[in-house]
Amino acid sequence: MNTGLYNPFKNFDFKTDKCFLSGDGFTSPLVTINVLPDWLLSMANLTGNEQIQLLDETIRTYKSLVVPCNSTVYDQFVSPLEDKIALAFGKGYAGVVALPEIDLFNWIGKLMYSFLYIEMQGAIRLQQLSGDGMNMSQGLMHKFGNLHTMLQSIYREVVLEDFTPWSIVVVPLTDADTAFSFRDEINTLTFSLKFKDFGIIACLQDNGTNKRYHQEILDSIKERALSAQQFEELAARFFYSAYLFNRLPEYNIMPVNDIVYIDAMPLRGTQNKALFDAWANKTYGQVLENFWKPWGHTLFEIIKDPTAPMSYFEEPFLPTAG
């Protein structure tokens, strides 16, 4: 195995001729793997013909979303990770909450990076058609590159030096038969999923900051089952605060022999301002309106009292608005 660090954003390696995780790190052949694995489609009673709209506005079916993976990486590392997650999902909340967070991070990160890989292909295709340069900020590419480096822990040893790069929350749901659904926001690397009797919310590149930001509400609901509306409200808070998070986490990344050591730089750096921009109830209400679409709540209804947006929690513990 090549022990050097592979960064697909350096040369925009999204042409399906290299493993999406390891690049040219292994000599065994490439295979294509489904972004949404077969076990998940089967468990969720999905056919794979369900459709999703990508950022370039193309419509794709779940089963058409594939990425190239080295057969050794898949057989020895990705497949065992999928087996572990499938076993946990099969047990519901009890199984998922017992998973090590690194396994959830790797699985969610692999899922989001796979979507990003496909979105990058679409962006490159549009760029080729239009003749413009790649319209992606250096900050975003840096963030995505850091996530990809951390995901190499799926197939090689990566040591996170006394920090976790993620915020992950797993909660029980009152409805034990919740249909499978998920959301993702690629720019902020934020993700939520609900299925069976559990819900998952994850921010993949915040060094745990969003979880600390919402600690009051998390403490108040500890081990309490949430209704569907409560889960979506909690997810909306994380998606909005991830948008307000105004730092680009920096890391010292040092490969030594076969091991990659990653150390987090202080988030505050030389800036004196808060880690989050000011919370605005109206903007939060707009996010919440989208998350509460199944229940038909309008923005007017949600922020009827601008100082206290509508909430399904007895004590909302909302961040103080700026």
N, C-alpha and C positions, 0 to 999 in steps of 0.2 A: 504493500500500500504506500502511496505517496504521502509523506507526513506533512507536506507544506499546506498552508491555509488556502483554501479555494474561495474566491470571491467572485460570484457570477456577475456582479454589478460593475466590475472593472472593465470587462469587454462585452457586456450585455450578452452573456451566454444563455440564451433562451431559445435556441434553435433545435432543440430535441436531439442534438447529437452528443450530449454529455449527460451524465447522471445529475439530476436536479439537486441532489444533496452533496455528492462527493466530487463532482466534475470528472476528471480523468484519474481519480485516485485508485481505481481497480482496473484490472485487465479483462475481467469477465464481461460478457455481452450485456447490452441494454435490453430492458423489457419496459413495457408501458404499464403503469399502475393507475387504478382509478383514484381520483381525488377523494370521492366519497366511497369508502370501501364496501365491497359486496356484503359483508356481515352487517353493516349498519343499515344499508338499504333493506336487507331481508328482515332485520329486527324491527325496523320501522314500517314494514309492510309497504315499501315503495317499489316501483317497477324499474326505476332508473330513467324512465321517460319524462319524469317531471322536469319542468323547465326553469331556468334561471337566466336573468339578464345581466350581462357583464358591463363593465364601465364603458366599453366602446359601443354599447347598445345592441350588440349581437345577442341572440337568444340561443342558448345551448341546453341540451338535456344533461341531467346528472351523469349519465353513463358515458357521455361524450367527453367529459372532463378528465383528461389523463395527462400524466407527466412521465418523462423517461427516468428510469431508475436502474442502476447497475444491479444485475441479478444477485451478486454476492451481498450487496447492501440490503436488497429487499429480503432475500431468504434468511440471512443471519441476523438482521437488525430491525428492519421495518416490520416484517411479518410478525415477529415475536411481540413487538410493541402493540400492533393491532390486536393480537390475541389477548394481551393483558387488558387492553381497554374494552374489548368485546366482552370478556368475562366479567369485568366490573359493571358495564352497562347492563348486562343480563341480570345482575343482582339488584339493579336500581340504586337508590340513594345510598344504601348501606355499602354497596360495592364501590361506588364512585368516591364517596367521602373518605374511604380507607386507602385510596390510591396515593402514592407519593406524589407531591405536587410536580416534581420534575417529570414524571410520566405524563401528567395532564399537560404541562407546558410543552413537552416534545410533541405530543399528539395534536394539540390545538395549533401549535406553531407550524407543524408539518402541513396541517390542513390549510392554514391561512397562507403559508408560503407557497403552497401548490396553487391556490387561487391567484396569488400575486404573480407566480410564474406564467400562468395562462394570460393574466391581464397584461403582463409585459410583452408577451407575444403579440397581443392585439395592438398595444401601443407602438411597437416596432413596425408592425404591418401598416398602421395608419401613417407613421412617420415616413415610411418608404413611399406611400402613395402621395403624400402631400409635399415631400421634399424638405420638410422642416426638421430641425434638430429635436432630440428627445426632450420633451417638456416635463422634466422631473427635477425637482430641486436637489441640490447636493445633500441637504439635510435629510430628505427622505431616503435617498440612496444609502446614506450613511447608516440610518436607522435600520433599513431593511438588511443591509450587509451585516450589521451586528446581530440581528435575529438569526440570519443564516449561519453565522459563525457559531452561535450558541446551539443551534439545532444539530451541529455536527456531533454533539454528545449522543445522538441516536446511534452512531456507528463507531465512535472513538471516545477516548476519555477526555472530558472537559471538566476542569475544576473551577467552580465559582468561588472566589476568595471571600468568604464571610458576607455574602449578600445574595439576594434572589432578585433577578431582573423583572419579575412579574408580580402582579396582583391577581390572585385566583380565589374566587368565592364559590363554594358548592353549598346549595341550600335544598332542603326537602320541600316538596310541593304537596298541597292538599289533595290534588287530583292524581291518583295513582296511574291513570291511563292517559296522561298528557301526550298528545301527538308530537312527533319529532318536528322541530323547527330550529333554525339558527339564524343569527345575524352576524355580520362582520363589517368593520370599518377599517379598510386597509391603511389609510393615512395615519390613523392613531393606533393601529394594531390592537383594536378592541373587538371582543367576541362574546357572544352569548348563545347558549343552547339550552333548550328544555326538551325533556323526553321522560316518559314514564312518570316517576315520582321525584324527579330531581331537576335542578336547574344549575347551570354553570355560567359564571361571568368571569372574563379574563382580560386584563390589560397586559400585553406581552413585553413592553419595553418601558416600564415606569419605575423600576426598582422598588416596587411595593407602595408607591406614594398614593395612588388612588385608593387603595384599601385603607390606608391610614386616614385619608381625607374623609372617608365615610365610616369611620370606626364607631361613631355613636349609634347610627342606625344598625350596623352589623352587630354590635353588642346587644342591642335591644331585641333583635330577632333570633338570637343564638339558639339553634336547634328547634326553632318553631317552624312548622310547615307554612309555606306562603301560598296564597291564592294566586291564580294566573295574573290578576291585575297587580298584585303586590310584587310578583317577580318582575313583570315588565317595568314597573315603576322603579324598582331597584336597578335594573339593567339600564334604564334611561339615565339615571343619575351617574352611573359609571361612564356611559358613552359621552355624556355631556362634560363631565369633569376631565375625561381624557382629552377632549377638545380644548379645555381651559388650561391643561398642563402645559407650561410654557418653557420647559427645558428639553434639550436633546441630550439624553444620557450619554456620557463618554466613558470608555473603558480602556484600560491597559490590557492588550491581548498579546500573550507571549507563548508561542509554541516552543516546547522543550522536548526534544526527541519525539515520542509518540503522544505526548500530553499537551493540551492547550490550557494555559492558566489565564483566567479573566478576573481582573480587579476593577471595581467600579470607582470612578472619580466622584468626588463630592458633587451633589446636584446643585448646591448653592453657588459654587464657583466664586467668581468675583461679583456676582449680581446681588444686590440687596433686596430686590423685590421678591414678593411671595412666589412660591412655586406654581401657584394657580392664578390665572387672571380672575377678575371679579365675577362672581356668580350673578347672573341676571335671570330673575324669575320668568320674564317673558320668553327669553330664548329657551330656557329649560322647559317652559310650558309647550313650546313648539315641538321640542324633542318628545315630550311626553304624549302630545297629541298623536304623533306618529306611532309610538309604541302602544298606545291605547286604541288604535283604530278599530279592533274587533268589538269594542264596547261603545263606539260612537261618541266619545267625549270630545267636544269642540274646544278650541283654544279659549274662547270666551268663557266657557264653563270652568275650565281648568284654572284660569287666572282671574276669575271674577273678583277675588280679593288679591290684588297684586302683591301684597305682603305675605300671603299664605296660600300658595297654590294648592289645588285639590290633591288629596292623598288618600290612599287606601290603608295607611298605617294610622293607628290610634295616636301615636306621637311621631310626627314626621321626621324630626331631627334633620331638617334641611340645613345645608350650609347657609351662613349669613350672606344675604344678597349685598352686592357692592353698590 
